[in-house]
Amino acid sequence: MEESDLIVERKKKLAELRKLGIEPYGRRFIRTHKIAEIKGDIPGKVKIAGRIVALRGHGKAAFADIKDITGKMQLYFKNDILGDGRYEIFEKVDIGDFLGVEGSVFRTRTGELTIRVEDFKILAKSLRPLPEKWHGLKDVELRYRKRYLDLIANEEVPEIFRKRSQLIKKMREFLEKKGFLEVETPIMQEIPGGAKARPFITRHQALDTELYLRIAPELYLKRLLVGGLEKVYEINKSFRNEGIDTLHNPEFTMLEAYSAYGDYQEMMELTESLIVSLAKEILGKEELNYQEQKINLKSPWQRMSLKESLKKYCSFEDFSDLKKMRKIAKSLNLELTGAENGFEIGDAIFKKKVQASLINPVFILDYPLSTSPLAKSKPGNAEIVERFELFIGGLEIANAYSELNDPREQRKRFEEELKEERESVKKAIDEDYLEALEYGMPPAAGLGIGIDRLVMLLTNSPSIRNVILFPQLKPKQ
């Protein structure tokens, strides 16, 4: 039978139920148990509810499987127990319907725990058949576009999102034990700041002004350090109007944390301790497998400067040697415009040649100033900043630095940024932030962790779309 025929058949059953005086979209049903709580020695009657995922049998008796968030249970329906009228109603039940059932627990001759149904209520009539007759939803595009079907059809998917929720909960607990205060900062901003990225533009009608969805909460969180809050964090949604691939979604979730009187060394220690703690909580161990790679999270983690990593994997460390860098880039089939500076070429080479080799955790340290206008320079070398990026399993997981708190140097760097031609970025200096710095911000360290990528790592998910319930997709044609 074609799907359209099945829908017609189900709509017919819906009309028949209503003709019998049955409301097919029920109200509150009070359960005595969830399915996982039912054992073989429960006396008396139980009440459970869930979705019917299988039907077997015909005539005057039938078996069904019912599923809730905790598990699956077999049901036994018999005309002699329900009576002719109630059994007639049961015959209009389809796979996908939500039922509330009441009955006693027993074991079949094969030992399967089963509920002998003595009464039931239809809680929601399903008008469309479940995907592929409940054998699983395989079309990747359809899985992301219709996540509700993915959650129904693929049992491993709800587990990914349970782990995601657990990760965020444990992250909060960890930071609060360290004395961090959770805060909220604006999503709509007059001037997008805190990162180099193209923002989304919106408009506030009442104020008659353009606003931007934030690309990062950084500048607002550091204003709080000026105000005397010494340790703050935000688990935030940020938005970047850029490409979509297995590692990037325009809307994504980050942890950003700031600690007064610290530096990027403190943030390395915090990051390592946090991620090891999360792995123990979620996986129960410090080792994991990610995309057929064995990863050991045990401390201490490796630390290597950016120059050292390029020297080790690409045999160069001098960003001024553009001729050699372009030669390496060409050998890696990297597309260059010819206008790139030394670091931009080096960064492209790093991502192509070095990053995939960083399987066990490694902090890559000390980046050129041109890439990090909000970071503090290293003593004795103004062109290098105290910044690290953390890589695990070839994924960039975290970014942190010692925060620049000199208002005059910060103004100078903002002015340098204004000279760059970056499409769709409002060319303006955040004067309020600079004014805040002039009141005095203590030396501080800041950290950003990509929560989506961390969940990918801890659930062995190959794409960021696997760990975001409703990822951004191209519009359907």
Residue pairs with C-beta under 8 A, 6 or more apart in sequence:
1 9
3 128
3 129
6 128
6 129
7 127
7 128
7 129
10 94
10 125
10 126
10 127
10 128
10 129
11 127
13 92
13 94
13 125
14 24
14 125
14 127
16 92
17 24
17 89
17 92
17 122
17 125
18 24
20 88
20 89
22 89
22 122
23 122
24 122
24 124
24 125
25 123
25 124
25 125
26 100
26 121
26 122
26 123
26 124
29 47
29 49
29 100
29 121
29 123
30 47
31 47
31 48
31 49
31 100
32 45
32 46
32 47
32 48
33 42
33 46
33 47
33 48
34 48
34 68
34 69
34 70
34 71
35 48
35 50
35 66
35 67
35 68
35 70
35 71
35 72
35 73
36 70
36 71
37 70
38 46
38 48
38 73
38 105
38 113
38 115
39 105
39 113
40 105
40 107
40 113
42 105
44 104
45 102
45 103
45 104
45 118
46 102
46 103
46 104
46 105
46 115
47 100
47 101
47 102
48 66
48 68
48 73
48 100
48 101
48 115
49 66
49 68
49 98
49 99
49 100
49 101
49 123
50 66
50 67
50 68
50 73
50 98
50 99
51 66
51 67
51 68
51 96
51 97
51 98
51 152
52 64
52 65
52 66
52 93
52 94
52 95
52 96
52 97
52 98
52 99
53 65
53 66
53 67
53 72
53 95
53 96
53 130
53 134
54 64
54 65
54 95
54 134
55 62
55 63
55 64
55 93
55 94
55 95
56 62
56 63
56 64
57 63
60 78
60 79
60 80
60 87
61 76
61 77
61 78
61 79
62 76
62 77
62 90
63 74
63 75
63 76
63 77
63 114
64 74
64 75
64 77
64 93
65 72
65 73
65 74
65 75
66 72
66 73
66 75
66 99
66 101
67 73
69 158
73 113
73 114
73 115
74 108
74 112
74 113
74 114
74 115
75 101
75 103
75 114
75 115
75 117
76 103
76 108
76 114
76 115
76 116
76 117
77 87
77 90
77 117
77 120
78 87
78 116
78 117
79 87
81 116
81 117
81 118
82 90
82 117
82 118
82 119
86 119
86 120
89 122
90 120
93 99
93 122
94 125
94 126
94 129
95 126
95 129
95 130
95 133
95 134
96 126
96 128
96 129
96 130
97 122
97 123
97 124
97 125
97 126
98 122
98 123
98 124
98 126
99 120
99 121
99 122
99 123
100 120
100 121
100 123
101 115
101 117
101 119
101 120
101 121
102 117
102 118
102 119
102 120
103 115
103 116
103 117
103 118
103 119
104 115
104 116
104 118
105 113
105 114
105 115
105 116
106 114
106 115
106 116
107 113
107 114
108 114
130 149
130 152
130 153
131 137
131 142
131 149
131 152
131 153
132 138
132 153
134 153
135 153
136 153
136 154
137 143
137 149
137 150
137 152
137 153
137 154
141 473
142 149
142 150
143 149
143 150
143 154
143 157
144 150
144 465
144 471
144 473
145 473
145 476
147 469
147 470
150 157
151 157
151 158
159 459
160 455
160 459
160 461
160 466
160 467
161 467
161 469
163 282
163 455
163 458
163 459
164 451
164 455
164 459
164 467
166 281
166 282
167 278
167 281
167 282
167 451
167 454
167 455
167 458
168 235
168 451
170 277
170 278
170 281
170 282
171 235
171 255
171 274
171 278
171 451
172 182
172 235
174 273
174 274
174 277
174 278
175 182
175 233
175 257
175 274
176 182
178 231
178 270
179 230
179 231
180 231
180 232
180 233
180 257
180 259
181 229
181 231
181 232
181 233
182 232
182 233
182 234
182 235
183 221
183 224
183 229
183 232
183 233
183 234
184 234
185 214
185 217
185 220
185 221
185 234
185 236
186 214
186 220
187 213
187 214
187 236
187 237
188 202
188 204
188 211
188 212
188 213
188 214
189 211
189 212
189 213
189 214
190 209
190 211
190 212
191 212
191 426
191 428
191 430
192 199
192 212
192 213
192 214
192 215
192 425
192 426
193 215
193 216
193 218
193 219
193 430
193 433
194 214
194 215
194 216
194 217
194 218
194 219
194 374
195 215
195 216
195 218
195 240
196 422
197 215
197 216
197 240
197 241
197 242
198 240
198 241
198 242
198 422
198 423
198 424
198 425
199 212
199 213
199 214
199 215
199 239
199 240
199 241
199 424
199 425
199 426
200 212
200 213
200 239
200 241
200 250
201 210
201 211
201 212
201 424
202 210
202 211
202 212
202 213
203 209
203 210
203 211
204 210
204 211
210 426
212 426
213 238
213 239
214 236
214 238
214 239
215 238
215 239
215 240
216 238
216 254
216 256
216 448
217 234
217 236
217 238
217 254
217 256
218 256
218 374
218 446
218 448
219 430
219 433
221 232
221 234
221 256
221 258
221 446
222 258
222 403
222 433
222 436
222 441
222 444
222 446
223 433
223 436
224 232
224 258
225 232
225 258
225 260
225 441
225 442
225 444
226 436
226 437
226 439
226 440
226 441
230 259
230 260
230 261
230 442
231 257
231 258
231 259
231 260
232 257
232 258
233 255
233 256
233 257
233 258
234 255
234 256
234 257
235 253
235 254
235 255
235 451
236 253
236 254
236 255
236 256
237 251
237 252
237 253
238 251
238 252
238 253
238 254
239 250
239 251
239 252
240 248
240 250
240 252
241 250
241 424
242 248
242 250
244 250
244 472
246 462
246 463
246 464
246 465
247 395
247 453
247 464
248 464
249 452
249 464
249 465
249 468
249 471
249 472
250 472
251 468
251 472
252 450
252 451
252 452
252 464
252 468
253 450
253 451
253 452
254 448
254 449
254 450
254 451
255 447
255 448
255 449
255 451
256 446
256 447
256 448
257 267
257 270
257 446
257 447
258 403
258 444
258 445
258 446
258 447
259 266
259 267
259 270
259 444
259 445
259 446
260 442
260 443
260 444
261 442
261 443
261 444
262 402
262 443
262 444
262 445
263 376
263 386
263 402
263 443
263 445
264 365
264 386
264 387
264 388
264 400
264 401
264 402
264 445
265 445
266 445
267 388
267 400
267 401
267 445
267 446
267 447
268 301
268 303
268 363
268 388
268 400
270 447
271 390
271 398
271 400
271 447
271 449
272 299
272 300
272 301
272 361
274 449
275 297
275 361
275 392
275 397
275 454
276 286
276 297
276 298
276 299
278 454
278 458
279 285
279 286
279 288
279 297
279 458
280 286
282 458
283 458
286 296
286 297
286 298
287 294
287 295
287 296
287 297
287 298
288 294
288 295
288 297
288 457
288 458
288 460
289 295
289 460
290 392
290 393
290 457
290 460
291 393
291 460
291 462
293 359
293 393
293 394
295 359
295 360
295 361
295 392
295 393
295 457
296 360
297 360
297 361
297 392
301 360
301 361
301 362
301 363
302 360
302 361
302 362
302 363
303 362
303 363
303 365
303 388
304 312
304 362
304 363
304 364
304 365
305 364
305 365
305 366
306 346
306 350
306 364
306 365
306 366
306 367
306 368
307 317
307 366
308 317
309 350
309 354
309 358
309 364
310 316
310 317
310 346
310 349
310 350
310 354
311 317
312 354
313 353
313 354
313 357
314 328
314 349
314 353
314 354
316 324
316 325
316 328
318 324
319 325
319 342
319 343
319 346
319 368
320 342
321 342
322 342
322 345
325 342
325 345
325 346
325 349
326 336
326 345
328 349
328 353
329 336
329 345
329 348
329 349
332 349
332 352
332 353
334 348
334 349
334 352
336 345
336 348
340 348
341 370
342 368
343 367
343 368
343 370
343 371
347 371
355 391
355 394
355 396
356 394
357 394
358 364
358 391
358 392
358 394
359 392
359 393
359 394
360 392
361 390
361 391
361 392
362 390
362 391
362 392
363 388
363 389
363 390
364 388
364 389
364 390
364 391
365 387
365 388
366 378
366 384
366 385
366 386
366 387
366 388
367 375
367 384
367 385
367 387
367 389
368 383
368 384
368 385
369 375
369 377
369 382
369 383
369 384
369 385
371 387
372 385
372 387
372 401
373 404
373 410
373 413
373 414
373 416
373 417
374 401
374 403
374 404
374 410
374 413
375 385
375 386
375 387
375 401
375 402
375 403
375 404
376 385
376 386
376 401
376 402
376 403
376 404
376 405
376 443
377 383
377 384
377 385
377 386
378 384
378 385
378 386
385 401
385 402
386 401
386 402
387 399
387 400
387 401
387 402
388 398
388 399
388 400
388 401
389 396
389 398
389 399
390 396
390 397
390 398
390 399
390 400
391 397
392 457
393 457
395 453
395 456
395 457
396 450
396 453
397 449
397 450
397 453
397 454
397 457
398 447
398 448
398 449
398 450
399 447
399 448
400 445
400 446
400 447
400 448
401 445
401 446
402 443
402 444
402 445
403 441
403 443
403 444
403 445
403 446
404 410
404 413
405 437
405 440
405 441
405 442
405 443
405 444
406 437
407 434
407 437
407 438
410 434
410 437
411 429
411 434
414 429
414 430
414 434
415 429
418 427
418 429
452 464
452 467
452 468
453 464
455 461
455 467
456 462
456 463
456 464
456 466
456 467
459 466
459 467
461 467
464 471
465 471
